[in-house]
Amino acid sequence: CVQARVLFRALLNKTSNFSEKLCEKTRP
């Protein structure tokens, strides 16, 4: 889950935790 993390990090730089949680949920 690297691309998603980068995208979310760029879009939601403030909500880092949210990005990690969402990445875990959408993890393949």
N, C-alpha and C positions, 0 to 999 in steps of 0.2 A: 504493500500500500504506500508507494512512494509518490507517484503522480498525484493522487488524491491529496496526500498530505501537503505537497508543495502548493497545489491549487488552493486548498483551504487555508494554508498558512498565508498565502498572498491575499486572499479575500478576507479571511478572518484572522488577521495577525494578532488581534487582541484576545480572541477566544481560542487559545492554544488547546486548552483542555477539551473543548467541544470538538476540535479537529481530531484529536486523538481518539475520543470516544466514538465519533462517527466513523473514523477509519477502522476501528475495531469492529464496529457493527457491519460495515460494508466489506469487511475482510473476506476474501475468497476462501 
